[in-house]
Amino acid sequence: MASAFLRCASQTNLPASRLQIIKIIRTFDPCIKSAPGEPPTEQARSHGGKAMRIVQSKKSVAMSQDFFKTRSSINAVPRGEERTALRLYLKHADTLLRCYDKWKDIDRFYFIPVRLNMAYFCAGGSTAVAFPPYFIGTILRNSLEHPDLFSVPCDCGQTAYAYAYNGSPLSGRFDLSCACPHCAAHKGITHRGWWVRSKALRGSQKSEALRIAKIRLLHPRFEPATIQEILRFLGVPEEDLILPPEERKITRAHVGDGWVLISDSIGGSVLYKG
């Protein structure tokens, strides 16, 4: 807790010394009794050891979970309004990219959550490019700030930026879904480099910690807008916000070592030994 608080203080340039911060933290955590430069007390050592045992215990439990529990803990299947929001985001990603400067400073628009699938599953565990929540502002800003990692040349001669992606940390494969803000074309491409892209996105998420903290402090009842609201703000016609019934698709993919993953587009997956 202390180290996290100190990191936050250093990032926000708070005019407080390390000793003052320790005194503040003592108010909330009685186990922190040592001043800067002094060895931790026996109580602090015990507290830290217990915390480490809990973390290790939770990690082992997480790795022993079956496929379904692991899947829901990282990326639940979007349904209802969440599914509609995801489809509208994917459809109008080119508009959101083209008008990014118009809405990037509006918190209600920037922090609209979207249920992207960034998880990777294998027998006995799972990971993800980054962990939820995913905000449309974070995803698109990350692509615009790292064009070498999250963009592809468009056929029109401009650049198409990624608005959704996933891949495999084992093979290094990374699949990008991109949209061009100039001609509105959408295209997909596969690259190598899962780890470097994962690091970039997680860094983008961490860089927003202060902005999120300010919102929570100044606007405790903050509610993000809906994807429909931001699209109306950007001038998208109402008829383009109406989606046709979604066609149901069932896909089968071999994920290695004889395992087969069957996915239903309306929600649900089954992993079995083929």
C-alpha positions as CSV (number, residue, x, y, z in Angstrom):
1,M,0.0,0.0,0.0
2,A,2.8,2.4,0.9
3,S,4.8,1.8,-2.3
4,A,1.6,2.2,-4.4
5,F,0.8,5.5,-2.7
6,L,4.3,6.7,-3.1
7,R,4.3,5.9,-6.8
8,C,1.0,7.8,-7.2
9,A,2.5,10.8,-5.3
10,S,5.5,10.9,-7.6
11,Q,3.4,10.7,-10.7
12,T,1.2,13.6,-9.5
13,N,4.0,15.8,-8.1
14,L,2.3,16.0,-4.7
15,P,4.2,18.5,-2.5
16,A,4.6,15.9,0.3
17,S,7.8,14.4,1.6
18,R,8.2,10.6,2.1
19,L,7.9,11.0,5.8
20,Q,4.6,12.9,5.5
21,I,3.2,10.3,3.2
22,I,4.1,7.5,5.6
23,K,2.4,9.4,8.4
24,I,-0.8,9.6,6.3
25,I,-0.7,5.9,5.4
26,R,-0.3,5.0,9.1
27,T,-3.7,6.4,9.7
28,F,-5.2,3.8,7.4
29,D,-2.8,0.8,7.9
30,P,-1.6,0.2,11.5
31,C,0.9,-2.4,10.3
32,I,3.1,0.3,8.8
33,K,5.1,1.6,11.7
34,S,8.6,2.2,10.5
35,A,9.8,5.6,9.3
36,P,11.8,6.0,6.0
37,G,15.2,4.3,6.3
38,E,14.2,2.1,9.3
39,P,13.6,-1.7,9.1
40,P,10.0,-2.8,9.2
41,T,8.5,-3.9,12.5
42,E,7.7,-7.5,13.3
43,Q,4.0,-6.8,12.8
44,A,4.7,-5.3,9.3
45,R,6.8,-8.4,8.4
46,S,4.0,-10.7,9.5
47,H,1.4,-8.6,7.7
48,G,3.5,-8.7,4.5
49,G,4.1,-12.4,4.7
50,K,0.5,-13.1,5.2
51,A,-0.4,-10.9,2.2
52,M,2.2,-12.8,0.0
53,R,0.7,-16.2,1.1
54,I,-2.7,-15.0,0.1
55,V,-1.6,-13.8,-3.3
56,Q,0.2,-17.1,-3.9
57,S,-2.8,-19.0,-2.8
58,K,-5.1,-17.0,-5.1
59,K,-2.7,-17.4,-8.0
60,S,-2.7,-21.2,-7.6
61,V,-6.5,-21.3,-7.3
62,A,-6.8,-19.2,-10.5
63,M,-4.5,-21.4,-12.5
64,S,-6.5,-24.5,-11.4
65,Q,-9.8,-23.1,-12.4
66,D,-11.6,-24.7,-15.4
67,F,-12.0,-23.0,-18.7
68,F,-15.4,-21.6,-18.1
69,K,-14.6,-19.9,-14.8
70,T,-11.4,-18.5,-16.1
71,R,-13.2,-17.1,-19.2
72,S,-15.9,-15.3,-17.3
73,S,-13.4,-13.8,-14.9
74,I,-11.5,-12.1,-17.7
75,N,-14.0,-11.4,-20.5
76,A,-17.7,-12.1,-19.9
77,V,-19.7,-12.6,-23.1
78,P,-21.5,-9.3,-24.0
79,R,-25.2,-9.5,-24.1
80,G,-28.2,-7.2,-24.5
81,E,-27.1,-3.5,-24.4
82,E,-23.4,-4.4,-24.1
83,R,-23.6,-6.5,-27.3
84,T,-25.3,-3.6,-29.1
85,A,-22.7,-1.1,-27.9
86,L,-19.9,-3.4,-29.1
87,R,-21.5,-3.8,-32.5
88,L,-22.0,-0.1,-32.9
89,Y,-18.4,0.6,-31.8
90,L,-17.0,-1.9,-34.3
91,K,-19.2,-0.5,-37.1
92,H,-18.4,3.2,-36.5
93,A,-14.8,2.9,-35.4
94,D,-13.7,5.0,-38.4
95,T,-15.9,7.9,-37.3
96,L,-14.6,7.7,-33.8
97,L,-11.1,7.8,-35.0
98,R,-11.7,10.6,-37.5
99,C,-13.4,12.8,-34.8
100,Y,-11.1,11.8,-31.9
101,D,-10.0,15.3,-31.2
102,K,-13.6,16.4,-30.7
103,W,-14.4,14.0,-27.9
104,K,-11.0,13.0,-26.3
105,D,-11.3,15.6,-23.5
106,I,-14.9,14.8,-22.6
107,D,-14.7,12.3,-19.8
108,R,-18.3,10.9,-20.4
109,F,-17.3,10.0,-23.9
110,Y,-13.7,9.0,-23.4
111,F,-14.5,6.4,-20.7
112,I,-17.3,4.6,-22.4
113,P,-16.7,0.9,-21.7
114,V,-16.7,-1.6,-24.5
115,R,-16.7,-5.4,-24.1
116,L,-13.8,-6.3,-26.4
117,N,-12.4,-9.8,-26.4
118,M,-8.6,-9.7,-25.6
119,A,-8.3,-12.9,-23.7
120,Y,-6.2,-15.9,-24.5
121,F,-7.1,-19.3,-23.1
122,C,-5.2,-22.5,-22.8
123,A,-5.7,-25.7,-20.7
124,G,-5.3,-24.7,-17.0
125,G,-5.1,-20.9,-17.3
126,S,-5.5,-17.7,-19.3
127,T,-4.2,-14.3,-19.9
128,A,-5.1,-11.2,-21.9
129,V,-3.5,-8.5,-24.0
130,A,-4.7,-6.2,-21.2
131,F,-7.3,-6.6,-18.5
132,P,-10.8,-4.9,-18.4
133,P,-12.3,-2.5,-18.2
134,Y,-11.6,-1.4,-21.7
135,F,-12.6,2.2,-22.6
136,I,-13.0,3.4,-26.2
137,G,-10.7,6.4,-25.5
138,T,-7.9,4.2,-24.2
139,I,-8.1,1.8,-27.1
140,L,-8.1,4.5,-29.8
141,R,-5.6,6.8,-28.1
142,N,-3.2,3.8,-27.8
143,S,-3.5,3.1,-31.5
144,L,-2.9,6.8,-32.4
145,E,0.1,7.1,-30.1
146,H,1.7,3.9,-31.2
147,P,1.1,3.8,-35.0
148,D,4.2,1.5,-35.4
149,L,2.4,-1.2,-33.4
150,F,-1.3,-0.6,-34.0
151,S,-1.8,0.6,-37.6
152,V,-1.5,-0.6,-41.1
153,P,-1.2,1.2,-44.5
154,C,-4.7,1.7,-46.1
155,D,-5.4,1.1,-49.8
156,C,-6.3,4.8,-50.1
157,G,-2.7,5.8,-49.2
158,Q,-3.5,6.9,-45.7
159,T,-3.2,4.9,-42.4
160,A,-5.7,2.6,-40.8
161,Y,-5.6,2.4,-37.0
162,A,-6.5,-0.6,-34.8
163,Y,-9.8,-0.5,-32.8
164,A,-9.8,-4.1,-31.7
165,Y,-7.2,-6.8,-31.4
166,N,-6.2,-10.1,-29.9
167,G,-3.6,-12.8,-30.3
168,S,-1.5,-15.5,-28.8
169,P,1.3,-15.0,-26.3
170,L,2.7,-18.4,-27.1
171,S,3.1,-18.0,-30.8
172,G,3.4,-14.2,-30.7
173,R,0.6,-13.8,-33.3
174,F,-1.3,-10.6,-33.0
175,D,-4.5,-9.9,-35.0
176,L,-5.5,-6.3,-35.7
177,S,-8.9,-5.0,-36.8
178,C,-8.2,-1.5,-38.3
179,A,-10.3,1.4,-39.7
180,C,-9.2,4.2,-41.9
181,P,-10.4,7.7,-40.6
182,H,-10.0,9.0,-44.2
183,C,-11.9,6.6,-46.4
184,A,-13.8,4.7,-43.7
185,A,-12.4,1.3,-45.0
186,H,-12.1,-1.5,-42.5
187,K,-9.4,-4.2,-42.8
188,G,-7.8,-6.9,-40.7
189,I,-4.1,-8.0,-40.6
190,T,-2.0,-10.4,-38.6
191,H,1.4,-9.4,-37.1
192,R,4.0,-10.8,-34.8
193,G,4.7,-9.2,-31.5
194,W,2.0,-10.0,-28.8
195,W,4.2,-9.0,-25.9
196,V,5.4,-5.6,-27.1
197,R,1.8,-4.6,-28.0
198,S,0.5,-5.9,-24.7
199,K,3.1,-3.8,-22.9
200,A,2.0,-0.7,-24.8
201,L,-1.7,-1.1,-24.1
202,R,-1.2,-1.8,-20.4
203,G,1.0,1.3,-20.3
204,S,-1.8,3.4,-21.8
205,Q,-4.2,2.1,-19.2
206,K,-1.8,2.9,-16.3
207,S,-1.2,6.5,-17.7
208,E,-4.9,7.2,-17.1
209,A,-4.9,6.4,-13.4
210,L,-4.7,10.1,-12.4
211,R,-7.5,11.2,-14.7
212,I,-9.7,8.4,-13.3
213,A,-8.8,9.3,-9.7
214,K,-9.8,13.0,-10.3
215,I,-13.1,11.9,-11.7
216,R,-13.8,9.7,-8.7
217,L,-12.9,12.5,-6.4
218,L,-14.7,15.3,-8.1
219,H,-17.6,13.4,-9.5
220,P,-18.4,10.4,-7.3
221,R,-21.7,9.8,-9.2
222,F,-20.0,9.9,-12.6
223,E,-21.7,7.9,-15.3
224,P,-20.2,7.4,-18.8
225,A,-22.3,8.2,-21.8
226,T,-23.6,5.4,-24.1
227,I,-22.1,4.7,-27.5
228,Q,-25.3,6.0,-29.1
229,E,-24.8,9.4,-27.4
230,I,-21.3,9.9,-28.6
231,L,-22.2,8.9,-32.2
232,R,-25.1,11.4,-32.1
233,F,-22.7,14.0,-30.8
234,L,-20.5,13.3,-33.8
235,G,-23.4,13.6,-36.3
236,V,-24.1,10.0,-37.1
237,P,-27.7,9.7,-38.5
238,E,-30.3,7.9,-36.4
239,E,-30.8,5.3,-39.2
240,D,-27.2,4.3,-38.9
241,L,-27.6,3.5,-35.2
242,I,-30.2,0.9,-35.9
243,L,-28.6,-2.5,-36.3
244,P,-30.0,-5.5,-38.3
245,P,-30.5,-8.8,-36.4
246,E,-27.2,-10.4,-35.8
247,E,-26.5,-13.5,-37.9
248,R,-25.6,-16.4,-35.7
249,K,-22.2,-18.0,-36.4
250,I,-20.5,-21.0,-34.8
251,T,-16.8,-21.4,-35.3
252,R,-14.4,-24.2,-34.6
253,A,-10.7,-23.5,-33.9
254,H,-7.8,-25.9,-32.9
255,V,-5.9,-24.3,-30.0
256,G,-3.1,-26.8,-29.7
257,D,-2.4,-30.2,-28.0
258,G,-5.5,-31.6,-29.5
259,W,-7.9,-29.0,-27.9
260,V,-10.7,-27.6,-30.0
261,L,-12.6,-24.4,-29.1
262,I,-16.2,-24.0,-30.4
263,S,-17.5,-20.5,-30.1
264,D,-21.1,-19.2,-30.6
265,S,-21.4,-15.6,-31.9
266,I,-24.4,-14.9,-29.6
267,G,-22.5,-16.0,-26.6
268,G,-20.9,-19.1,-25.1
269,S,-17.8,-21.4,-25.9
270,V,-16.9,-25.0,-25.4
271,L,-13.4,-26.3,-25.1
272,Y,-12.9,-30.1,-25.5
273,K,-10.2,-32.6,-26.4
274,G,-10.7,-33.5,-30.0
